[in-house]
């Protein structure tokens, strides 16, 4: 199974900047799709920019979507470096680091909250759909909230395991 979509950013020239769940990033050009069937609606750039991540792929409000395998296999990969969730999170200052962060799972809402410190939250920053960094008055990271946590963890575990197995198989050859 190929990685799924973690984040999408549309451009003015009908391209999608993608971050995959394995940390890789790439650009997928949608311009070749714009003359076909349900994708004709994407010619409206305002509508095209309403793209979102839904169930591991990209989708638009009127249910157009693109197979995540196609997005991964046909995107031009960013070879200058990968972006992961951890690259997006502000660095923890050493003096604020809590050696015993507290994690809570709220099953009814399917939310994980990781409290790094007990400081008051002054602002939050959406890192990607369903993941929010909580910041103190100095802008330092004090917590992380993950919505749709079970899906996030399932995808992360499966893809990390598959990537590791692939690395092991390649090193044996």
N, C-alpha and C positions, 0 to 999 in steps of 0.2 A: 504494500500500500504506500502510495506517495504521500508526502506531507500535505496537510490541509492548510487553508488560509487562516492566518492569525490577524492580519491587518491589511486594509486596502485603502489606497489614496488615489482618487481619479485625477487625471491631468486634463488640460484644455485641448489636447490633441488625441483624445479617445484612447489613451493608454491607462493602464492600471499599475500603480506601484504596489507591489505585493510583499508582505512579510509572511513567510511560511512558518508552520509550527515547529520546524526543525531549526529555525533561526536564519535560514537562507532568505535572501531577498532577490526580487527580480521585477522585470517590467513585461507586462503582457499587452500587446497591441490589439485592440478591439476593432480597428478600422475595417478589417476584412469581413467582419460579421454584420456591418451596418446595413447591408442591402438584402439581408435574408430574414424572411418571416417575422417572428416576434422581436427580433433585434433591431428592426427598422426604427422603432420608437427611441432607441438609444441615440439616434442622430441629433435629437434635441439635447444639446450639451448640458442644459440645466437638469434634465431628467437623468442623463448619463452620470452626472455627479452625485446622484442620490444613491449610488451603489453602497452596499453594506455587506458585512460578513454575516452569513447565515448558515448554520450547520456545516461549517468548515469550508464553505465556498463563497463566491460572490453572488449577490442577487440584487434585483431592483424591485421596487414596490409592486409592479404588475407581474411579478413572478418569473421574469427572465432570469436565468442563471447560466453559469458556465461550469462544466465539469471540473472539479478541483485537480484531477489528473492532467487534463488539458492545460490548465493554468500553470501547473508545475512543469510539465514536460516542454511546453511551448514558450515559456517566458524566457527572456534574456536575463541570465543570472548576473547579479552584482558581484563581480569578482574582487572588488576593492575591500570587502569585509562584510560579515554578516551582522545583522541586527537581531538581538534577542530582547526579551522582556527585561533582562538584567542590564542591558545597555541603556534602556530608557529610564530606569529608576535612578534618581539622584543618589550620589554617593553618601553613605552614612558617615558622619563625622565620628571619629573614634570616641570622643568624650560622651556622645549621646548613645553609643551602642549599648544595648541591653543584652546581656549574656543569656537571658531567659525570656525570649519573646513568647507571647501568649497567642495561641491560635484557637479560634472558636469556629465551629461549623453550625450553621443555622439550617437544619434540614428542611424545614417548611419552605424557606425561601431559596434553598440551594446556594447559600452564600458562605464563603470562607472569609474570616477576618483575621488578619495577622497583625497584632499590636506589637510593635518593636519597642516603643517606649510608652510611658503613661502620660506623656505631655498632651496638652489640649490641641486638638486639630484646628488650625486657623484657615487652611485652604486645602483643596484637593485638585489633582491633575489626572485627567483621563489618559492613561497610557495607551490603551487600545479598547475596543469595545469589550465591556464586561470586566475590565481591570482598572482600578483607580488607586493612585498613590495618595496617601494622606500626609500632609505637611504641617510642621509647626510654624510659629511666627517667623523663624529664621529661614524657612524654606527647606528645612531638613526633613527627610523621610521619617515618619513615625509609625506608619501602618500601611497595609495593603488590603484592599477589598477585592475579592474575586466573585463575580456573579456567574451563574451557571457553572458552579464549581465542579460538579461531578463530570460534566462534559469536558471541561478544561483539563482536569486531572486524567481522565480516561485517555484523551487524545495525546496528552503529554507523555504518559507512561507508555502507551503503545508505540508511539513514534520514536521515543528515546530508546526503547528496547529494540525495535527493528533496526534503528541506525547502528546501535552497538553490535547487534548480531551481524549486520552487513560488514562492519569494520573487522570483526573477528574472522568472518569467512574469507575476506580479502587478504587478511594477514596470513592465513593458513595456506593460501595458494602459492 
